[in-house]
């Protein structure tokens, strides 16, 4: 059952990051983008900009946070569009259904923002800071 993600927490954390590090104006966040074959023909929010992105599941749960110097290029690399639209890899806890992007002012800001978002939101499909099974850590 599709339920649009509640992006309030993500928006609050991006605002908190901007206040904490004196970034003004705050980073701009997109509306929700539906990851469907029909919508795939529409531009991804903040195409060709650097920033971070959030993948959400069909039930609205946050799955993953990433960064990119070219948001559209990075995000499209996760999906196949032919012969059918679908995620390229099977490593998701649930298939991504929704996307939200954050445009940063300079590309060097994206890695720090991504790390902050992962730390605060702890998305289940991010591996940053988690030890792999069988590894010491």
Secondary structure, 3 states (H helix, E strand, C coil): CCCCCCCHHHHHHHHHHHHHCCCCCCCEECCCEECCCCHHHCCCCCCCCCEEEEEEECCCCEEEEEEECCHHHHHHCCEECCCCCEECCCCCCCCEEEEEEEECCCCCHHHHHHHHHHHHHCCCCCCCCCCCCCCCC
